[in-house]
Amino acid sequence: MTPVRDIALVGLGAIGILYAGKISAREPAGLRIVADAARLARYRADPPALNGRRLDLNYKTPEDFGPPADLVLVAVKSTGLAAALPTLAPLLGPHTQILPLLNGITAQDVLAEAFGWPRVLHGFVYCESSMRTGNAVVQNGTSKIVFGEATNVPPSPRVQAVADFFERLGLEHHVPADMRAAQWKKFILNVGINQAQAVLRRPNAELQQNPEALRFARTLMDEAAAVGVALGIAGAAEVPAWAEGVILGAAPENKTSMLQDVEAGRTPEIDLFAETVCRLGRQCGVPTPANELADRLLAAR
Protein backbone atom coordinates (compact mmCIF):
# COMPACT_ATOMS: atom_id res chain seq x y z
CA MET A 1 0.00 0.00 0.00
CA THR A 2 1.40 3.41 -1.02
CA PRO A 3 1.67 6.13 1.67
CA VAL A 4 -1.33 8.42 2.12
CA ARG A 5 -0.57 12.00 1.07
CA ASP A 6 -3.51 13.44 -0.89
CA ILE A 7 -6.86 13.68 0.89
CA ALA A 8 -10.33 14.49 -0.38
CA LEU A 9 -13.08 15.40 2.04
CA VAL A 10 -16.75 15.28 1.07
CA GLY A 11 -19.20 16.89 3.48
CA LEU A 12 -18.73 20.02 5.59
CA GLY A 13 -21.08 19.47 8.49
CA ALA A 14 -19.78 19.52 12.04
CA ILE A 15 -17.47 16.52 11.60
CA GLY A 16 -16.33 17.62 8.15
CA ILE A 17 -15.46 21.12 9.38
CA LEU A 18 -13.69 19.67 12.42
CA TYR A 19 -11.38 17.49 10.33
CA ALA A 20 -10.98 20.03 7.54
CA GLY A 21 -9.68 22.37 10.23
CA LYS A 22 -7.38 19.80 11.79
CA ILE A 23 -5.89 18.57 8.50
CA SER A 24 -5.57 22.00 6.86
CA ALA A 25 -3.76 23.33 9.93
CA ARG A 26 -1.08 20.67 9.52
CA GLU A 27 -0.96 19.86 5.81
CA PRO A 28 -3.07 22.34 3.80
CA ALA A 29 -1.63 21.43 0.40
CA GLY A 30 -2.72 17.83 0.76
CA LEU A 31 -6.44 18.49 1.35
CA ARG A 32 -9.15 19.09 -1.25
CA ILE A 33 -12.79 19.80 -0.28
CA VAL A 34 -15.16 18.41 -2.89
CA ALA A 35 -18.74 19.44 -3.65
CA ASP A 36 -20.87 20.66 -6.53
CA ALA A 37 -20.45 24.22 -7.80
CA ALA A 38 -23.52 25.61 -6.02
CA ARG A 39 -22.43 24.26 -2.65
CA LEU A 40 -18.87 25.51 -3.13
CA ALA A 41 -20.24 28.97 -3.89
CA ARG A 42 -22.04 28.89 -0.54
CA TYR A 43 -18.85 27.80 1.23
CA ARG A 44 -16.93 30.68 -0.35
CA ALA A 45 -19.65 33.18 0.53
CA ASP A 46 -19.86 31.95 4.13
CA PRO A 47 -16.54 30.22 4.85
CA PRO A 48 -16.45 27.45 7.44
CA ALA A 49 -14.84 28.27 10.77
CA LEU A 50 -13.49 26.08 13.57
CA ASN A 51 -13.25 27.54 17.08
CA GLY A 52 -13.41 31.04 15.65
CA ARG A 53 -10.71 30.43 13.02
CA ARG A 54 -11.81 30.93 9.42
CA LEU A 55 -10.76 27.98 7.26
CA ASP A 56 -9.15 28.87 3.94
CA LEU A 57 -9.69 25.61 2.09
CA ASN A 58 -8.89 24.24 -1.36
CA TYR A 59 -12.29 23.71 -3.00
CA LYS A 60 -12.85 21.48 -6.02
CA THR A 61 -15.83 20.23 -7.96
CA PRO A 62 -15.76 16.56 -9.01
CA GLU A 63 -15.25 17.68 -12.61
CA ASP A 64 -12.07 19.68 -11.90
CA PHE A 65 -10.75 17.52 -9.05
CA GLY A 66 -7.50 16.54 -10.81
CA PRO A 67 -5.36 13.51 -9.84
CA PRO A 68 -7.13 10.89 -7.70
CA ALA A 69 -6.92 11.06 -3.93
CA ASP A 70 -5.10 8.52 -1.79
CA LEU A 71 -7.84 8.75 0.84
CA VAL A 72 -11.42 10.03 0.65
CA LEU A 73 -13.03 11.03 3.95
CA VAL A 74 -16.83 10.96 3.73
CA ALA A 75 -18.50 13.23 6.27
CA VAL A 76 -21.93 13.85 4.76
CA LYS A 77 -25.11 13.24 6.73
CA SER A 78 -26.55 9.77 6.33
CA THR A 79 -29.53 11.29 4.54
CA GLY A 80 -27.14 12.61 1.88
CA LEU A 81 -24.92 9.56 1.45
CA ALA A 82 -26.70 8.04 -1.56
CA ALA A 83 -26.75 11.40 -3.32
CA ALA A 84 -23.01 11.82 -2.66
CA LEU A 85 -22.00 8.63 -4.48
CA PRO A 86 -21.68 10.29 -7.93
CA THR A 87 -19.47 12.96 -6.31
CA LEU A 88 -17.11 10.29 -4.99
CA ALA A 89 -16.59 8.36 -8.21
CA PRO A 90 -14.33 10.93 -10.00
CA LEU A 91 -12.04 11.15 -6.95
CA LEU A 92 -10.98 7.52 -7.07
CA GLY A 93 -7.90 5.88 -8.53
CA PRO A 94 -6.78 2.25 -8.41
CA HIS A 95 -5.47 2.53 -4.85
CA THR A 96 -7.82 5.12 -3.31
CA GLN A 97 -9.33 4.20 0.06
CA ILE A 98 -12.72 5.50 1.23
CA LEU A 99 -13.24 6.10 4.94
CA PRO A 100 -16.73 7.07 6.19
CA LEU A 101 -16.93 9.27 9.28
CA LEU A 102 -20.68 8.91 9.71
CA ASN A 103 -22.72 7.80 12.68
CA GLY A 104 -24.55 4.50 12.53
CA ILE A 105 -23.55 1.04 11.36
CA THR A 106 -24.43 1.01 7.65
CA ALA A 107 -22.35 3.64 5.80
CA GLN A 108 -19.57 1.24 4.83
CA ASP A 109 -22.14 -1.16 3.33
CA VAL A 110 -23.62 1.57 1.13
CA LEU A 111 -20.15 2.62 -0.04
CA ALA A 112 -18.96 -0.94 -0.60
CA GLU A 113 -22.01 -1.74 -2.70
CA ALA A 114 -21.13 1.21 -4.93
CA PHE A 115 -17.33 0.93 -5.04
CA GLY A 116 -16.36 -2.52 -3.71
CA TRP A 117 -14.93 -3.66 -0.39
CA PRO A 118 -11.26 -3.50 -1.51
CA ARG A 119 -11.43 0.30 -1.38
CA VAL A 120 -13.86 0.85 1.54
CA LEU A 121 -13.03 0.84 5.26
CA HIS A 122 -15.28 0.96 8.31
CA GLY A 123 -15.11 4.18 10.30
CA PHE A 124 -16.76 6.62 12.70
CA VAL A 125 -15.79 9.46 15.04
CA TYR A 126 -16.01 9.87 18.79
CA CYS A 127 -16.40 13.61 19.35
CA GLU A 128 -17.09 15.56 22.54
CA SER A 129 -18.70 18.99 22.87
CA SER A 130 -19.15 19.86 19.20
CA MET A 131 -21.61 22.70 18.54
CA ARG A 132 -22.47 23.89 15.04
CA THR A 133 -24.10 27.19 14.08
CA GLY A 134 -24.35 27.58 10.33
CA ASN A 135 -20.85 26.92 8.99
CA ALA A 136 -19.17 27.67 12.33
CA VAL A 137 -18.18 24.80 14.62
CA VAL A 138 -16.94 25.05 18.20
CA GLN A 139 -15.26 21.88 19.47
CA ASN A 140 -13.28 22.00 22.69
CA GLY A 141 -13.36 18.36 23.75
CA THR A 142 -11.57 15.32 22.42
CA SER A 143 -12.17 13.70 19.05
CA LYS A 144 -10.98 10.37 17.71
CA ILE A 145 -11.37 8.52 14.41
CA VAL A 146 -12.08 4.82 14.92
CA PHE A 147 -11.56 2.80 11.76
CA GLY A 148 -10.34 -0.39 10.14
CA GLU A 149 -11.41 -3.59 8.48
CA ALA A 150 -14.18 -5.65 10.08
CA THR A 151 -11.37 -7.37 12.02
CA ASN A 152 -7.88 -5.96 12.55
CA VAL A 153 -5.65 -8.65 14.05
CA PRO A 154 -3.21 -7.52 12.79
CA PRO A 155 -4.15 -4.33 10.85
CA SER A 156 -4.03 -4.80 7.08
CA PRO A 157 -1.52 -2.81 4.97
CA ARG A 158 -4.20 -0.35 3.85
CA VAL A 159 -5.36 0.24 7.42
CA GLN A 160 -1.75 0.72 8.52
CA ALA A 161 -1.17 3.25 5.72
CA VAL A 162 -4.12 5.34 6.88
CA ALA A 163 -3.03 5.00 10.52
CA ASP A 164 0.47 6.20 9.57
CA PHE A 165 -1.07 9.25 7.92
CA PHE A 166 -3.15 10.08 11.00
CA GLU A 167 -0.09 9.57 13.19
CA ARG A 168 2.00 11.90 11.04
CA LEU A 169 -0.65 14.64 11.32
CA GLY A 170 -1.20 14.09 15.04
CA LEU A 171 -4.84 13.06 14.59
CA GLU A 172 -6.08 10.85 17.41
CA HIS A 173 -7.25 7.49 16.08
CA HIS A 174 -7.87 3.91 17.07
CA VAL A 175 -7.94 0.62 15.16
CA PRO A 176 -10.02 -1.85 17.21
CA ALA A 177 -9.58 -5.59 16.94
CA ASP A 178 -13.32 -6.02 16.35
CA MET A 179 -14.63 -3.11 14.31
CA ARG A 180 -18.26 -4.24 14.30
CA ALA A 181 -18.29 -4.42 18.11
CA ALA A 182 -16.78 -0.92 18.27
CA GLN A 183 -19.39 0.46 15.85
CA TRP A 184 -22.24 -1.11 17.78
CA LYS A 185 -20.92 0.28 21.07
CA LYS A 186 -21.22 3.83 19.78
CA PHE A 187 -24.41 3.00 17.89
CA ILE A 188 -26.20 1.80 21.04
CA LEU A 189 -25.08 4.92 22.93
CA ASN A 190 -26.33 7.16 20.11
CA VAL A 191 -29.64 5.33 19.87
CA GLY A 192 -30.23 6.40 23.46
CA ILE A 193 -28.67 9.82 23.93
CA ASN A 194 -29.27 11.25 20.45
CA GLN A 195 -32.86 10.13 20.12
CA ALA A 196 -33.93 10.89 23.70
CA GLN A 197 -32.54 14.43 23.47
CA ALA A 198 -34.17 14.97 20.08
CA VAL A 199 -37.57 13.60 21.12
CA LEU A 200 -37.58 15.64 24.33
CA ARG A 201 -35.93 18.66 22.67
CA ARG A 202 -33.73 19.09 25.71
CA PRO A 203 -29.95 18.91 26.31
CA ASN A 204 -28.23 16.27 28.37
CA ALA A 205 -29.26 17.81 31.72
CA GLU A 206 -32.78 16.52 31.11
CA LEU A 207 -31.54 12.93 30.96
CA GLN A 208 -29.42 13.44 34.07
CA GLN A 209 -32.08 15.11 36.19
CA ASN A 210 -35.32 13.49 35.00
CA PRO A 211 -35.53 9.75 35.85
CA GLU A 212 -38.25 9.19 33.24
CA ALA A 213 -36.10 10.76 30.51
CA LEU A 214 -33.14 8.58 31.47
CA ARG A 215 -35.37 5.51 31.56
CA PHE A 216 -36.56 6.32 28.02
CA ALA A 217 -32.95 6.58 26.80
CA ARG A 218 -32.06 3.33 28.57
CA THR A 219 -35.02 1.49 27.02
CA LEU A 220 -34.00 2.66 23.54
CA MET A 221 -30.49 1.35 24.20
CA ASP A 222 -31.66 -1.93 25.72
CA GLU A 223 -33.67 -2.64 22.57
CA ALA A 224 -30.70 -1.88 20.34
CA ALA A 225 -28.47 -4.08 22.48
CA ALA A 226 -30.95 -6.95 22.26
CA VAL A 227 -30.83 -6.68 18.48
CA GLY A 228 -27.03 -6.66 18.63
CA VAL A 229 -27.03 -9.80 20.77
CA ALA A 230 -29.33 -11.52 18.28
CA LEU A 231 -26.90 -10.59 15.50
CA GLY A 232 -23.92 -11.96 17.42
CA ILE A 233 -22.24 -8.64 18.19
CA ALA A 234 -19.60 -9.23 20.85
CA GLY A 235 -20.25 -7.39 24.11
CA ALA A 236 -23.54 -5.83 23.00
CA ALA A 237 -25.41 -6.86 26.16
CA GLU A 238 -22.99 -4.89 28.37
CA VAL A 239 -23.14 -1.64 26.39
CA PRO A 240 -26.34 -0.02 27.81
CA ALA A 241 -24.97 0.05 31.38
CA TRP A 242 -21.74 1.62 30.11
CA ALA A 243 -23.67 4.08 27.94
CA GLU A 244 -25.89 5.15 30.83
CA GLY A 245 -22.71 6.02 32.72
CA VAL A 246 -21.52 8.08 29.76
CA ILE A 247 -24.81 10.00 29.71
CA LEU A 248 -24.66 10.69 33.44
CA GLY A 249 -21.05 11.81 33.21
CA ALA A 250 -21.40 14.07 30.16
CA ALA A 251 -21.70 17.85 30.36
CA PRO A 252 -25.27 18.90 31.27
CA GLU A 253 -25.32 21.43 28.43
CA ASN A 254 -24.31 18.81 25.85
CA LYS A 255 -26.50 18.78 22.74
CA THR A 256 -26.18 15.84 20.39
CA SER A 257 -26.04 16.33 16.64
CA MET A 258 -29.61 15.04 16.36
CA LEU A 259 -30.92 17.62 18.82
CA GLN A 260 -28.97 20.34 17.01
CA ASP A 261 -30.52 19.20 13.71
CA VAL A 262 -34.04 19.31 15.17
CA GLU A 263 -33.48 22.77 16.66
CA ALA A 264 -32.05 24.07 13.36
CA GLY A 265 -34.89 22.62 11.29
CA ARG A 266 -32.61 20.12 9.56
CA THR A 267 -33.76 16.57 8.84
CA PRO A 268 -32.65 14.34 11.74
CA GLU A 269 -30.89 11.07 10.97
CA ILE A 270 -33.81 8.83 11.96
CA ASP A 271 -32.66 6.28 9.37
CA LEU A 272 -29.40 5.81 11.25
CA PHE A 273 -30.91 4.99 14.60
CA ALA A 274 -34.59 4.10 15.16
CA GLU A 275 -35.23 2.91 11.63
CA THR A 276 -32.12 0.71 11.67
CA VAL A 277 -32.95 -0.77 15.09
CA CYS A 278 -36.54 -1.49 14.04
CA ARG A 279 -35.57 -2.98 10.68
CA LEU A 280 -32.96 -5.28 12.20
CA GLY A 281 -35.30 -6.09 15.07
CA ARG A 282 -37.93 -7.31 12.64
CA GLN A 283 -35.34 -9.44 10.87
CA CYS A 284 -34.22 -10.99 14.18
CA GLY A 285 -37.63 -11.26 15.82
CA VAL A 286 -36.67 -8.76 18.55
CA PRO A 287 -39.43 -6.30 19.58
CA THR A 288 -38.43 -2.61 19.50
CA PRO A 289 -41.49 -0.59 20.64
CA ALA A 290 -39.54 2.32 22.15
CA ASN A 291 -37.59 2.83 18.94
CA GLU A 292 -40.79 2.58 16.93
CA LEU A 293 -42.18 5.37 19.10
CA ALA A 294 -39.04 7.49 18.65
CA ASP A 295 -39.27 6.94 14.90
CA ARG A 296 -42.87 8.16 14.78
CA LEU A 297 -42.26 11.16 17.03
CA LEU A 298 -39.16 12.33 15.17
CA ALA A 299 -40.74 11.79 11.76
CA ALA A 300 -43.67 13.97 12.85
CA ARG A 301 -41.51 16.71 14.36
N, C-alpha and C positions, 0 to 999 in steps of 0.2 A: 504494500500500500504506500503510495507517494505521500509525502508530508502535506498537511493542510496549510494553505497560505491564503487562498482567495475565498472569501465568504460572501454569499448572498443571503439577505434576510428579507422575507416576505411577511408583511403584517406589522403595523406600527400601533398596536394597542399598548396596554401597560407593559406586558412582557417584552414586546418588540422594542419599545422605546428604552426599556431598562437595558437590554443587551446591545442595542445600537449605541447607547451611551457608553457602556463599558468597553465594547470592542473598539469604537472610534477613538476613545481616549488613549488607547494603547497602540492601535495599529490602523489608523484611518485609511491608509491607502489600500488595505486589503478587504474593505467592506463596501459592498454595493447594496443599496436598498431598492427593491424592485416592486413596481406597481404600474397600473395603467396610467396614461397621460393625465386623465382628469384627477385621479387621486394624488399624483405627484404635484400637480398644480396647487392642490389644497395644502400639501405639506410645505411647499415653498411659500405660500401665502401666510401660513400659520405654522412656523417651524416647530417640530417637537422640542421639548425641553425636559431635562432630567435634573431634579433637585435644584431648579432655578438656572441651570446652565443650558443655553440654547445649543442645539446639536446641528452642526454644519455637516451634512451628510452627502454622500455621493449617490444621487438618485439616477435610476435607469428604468426605462420601460423594457418589457421582454424583447421587443423588436430591436432595441439598440444595446442590448446587454453586453455584447462582445464575447470574449473567450469564456468557456464554461467555468463554473465555480468548482472548487474542491469540495465545499460543504455548503448546503442550503439549509438554513434555519427557518422553520415554518412556525410563525407566531400569530397566525390569523385566529379569529374566533372559530369555534367548531361549526357555527352556522355558515361560515364563509369558506370552509375547507374545500368542498366540492367545486365551488366556483373558482377557487384559486388554482386548481390543477392545470388549466391551460397556461397560466402564468409561469408555473414551475417548469414545464417541458422545455422551453428554450434555454434554460439555465444549465442544463445537464450535459455532461460529457461522459465518456466511457467509465470514468472512475469517480464521478460525483456521488457523494453520500447526502442523504436527506435526513434531517433530524427534526422531528416535530417537538415543539415546546408547549403543546396544548394540554389542558386539563383532560380528564377522562381516560378511558382505556381502549379507545377505538381508532385514534388518528393514524397510527402506524398501519392498521389494516386497510384503511381507505387509500393511503399513499402506496402501499405495496400492491394493491389491486391495480393501481394506475401505472406504476413504474417498476414493480418487481421487488422482491425481498432482497436481492443482492445489493441494492442501493438504498434501502430504507432501514433506519434504526428505530428502536423504541426510545421515547424520551418524554420528560416533563420537567417542571421547575417547582422547587419549593421556594416560596417568596414570602417574606414577612413585611407587613406594614407598607404595602404599596397602594397609593391613592392617585387616581387619575382624574384630572379635570381638563376636558378637551384634549389637546395634544401635550399637556404638561403632566409629568409624573413625578411624584415625590416618593422616594423609597429609601428609608433609613435603617431598615433591618437587614437581615442576612438574606442571601439568595443563592441557590445551588441548582445546577443542572444535573439531573439524574438520567442516565442513558445507558444504552448498550444493546446487545442482542437479547433474545429471550432468556438465554443463560450465558454466563460470562466466567466460566471456570476452565481455562483462563480467558481473559479478554482476547477477542479476535484481532488480527492485524488492523482491520479498519476501525474498530473501537479504540485500539491503542493509539492510532494516528490522530483521532479526534481528541482523545484525552491528552495527548502531547501538546496539541494546539491550545487547549484550555489551560494546561499547565504553563505554557509559555506566556500566555496573556494574563495569568493570575486569576482566572475565572474559577470559582469554587465549583467542583463537580464530584460526582460519585458514580462508580460503575458497580451496581449490586450483582451478587452472584445469581439471584433469581429476580429478573426484571419484572415478570408478571406479578410476583408477590409485592414488589416495591410499588408498582403502579396501583394495585388494588389497595394498598395501605393508604395512599393519598386519596384514592377515589372514595373509599369508605368515609374518610374524614370529610371530604368535600360534600358528599351526599348529605351529611348532617349539617355542618356549619354553614355551607353556602346556601342550601335550600331553606333551612330554618330562618336564617337572617332575611332572605329574600321574601319568604312567605309572610313573616312578621313585620318586615320593613323596619327592622331595628338592628343596631350594631351589636357587637358581641356581649355588651353589658346585659342585654336582655336575657341571653342564654345563661349568663352567670348568676343573675339575680332572681330570675323567675323559674321556679322548679318545673312548671308545666312546659315552658319553652325548651328547657334542657331535656325534658323527657321526650318531647317531640323530636328533637335532634337525635337523641339516642335511639329512638324507635326507627327513624329513617336509616341510621347506621346499622342497627341490628338486622334489618331486612337485607341491606346490601351485603352484610357479612354472611348471612345465611345463603344468599345466592353464591357468594364466593366459595363457601364450603362445598356447596353442591357441585361447583365447577372444579373442585380440587385445588383451589388456590391455597398455597401453604401459609399458615398463620392467620387466615382470615378471621377465624372465630375470636382471636385475641385483640383484634384491631379496635372494636368499639370502645372497650375500656381505656385503651391508650388514647384514642381520639377524644374521649370525654375529658381526659386530663389535659389534653392540648387546648381544648375550648376553655376550660376553667383557668388555665394559666396564661391565655393570650390577653393582649391589651383590651380593656373594656371598650375602647373607642374603635377597635378594629372593625372594618367593613370589608366583607369579601367582595370579590369581583362581581358575583351575581347580584349582591345588594347594590353595588355601585351601578350596574347596568340597569336595574329596575328604577333606581332613583333618577338616572339620566335619561330614561325613556328608551334605552336600547333593548334589543331582544335578548332575554336571558338564555343561557345555554341549557335549557330544559332537556334537550336531546342527550347531553353529556351525562346527566345524573338520573333524574327520575325515569325518563323514558328508557334509558339503558337498563336500569335496575328492573323495571317492570317487564321489559322485553325478555331479558335473561331469566327473570323469575318465572315467566310463563313457560319458557323452554325447559326449565328445570323442575317445574311443579312446585315452586316456592311462592307462597302468597306474599304480596307486597302492598297492602292497603294504604299504609302511610305514604309511600312514594306515589301511589296512584292519586291520593289526595293532593300532594304537593304538585304533581303534574297538572291537575285540573285548576288549582288555585293560581299557579304561575302562568298557565296558558290564558287565564281569564283576567290577568292583571289590568 
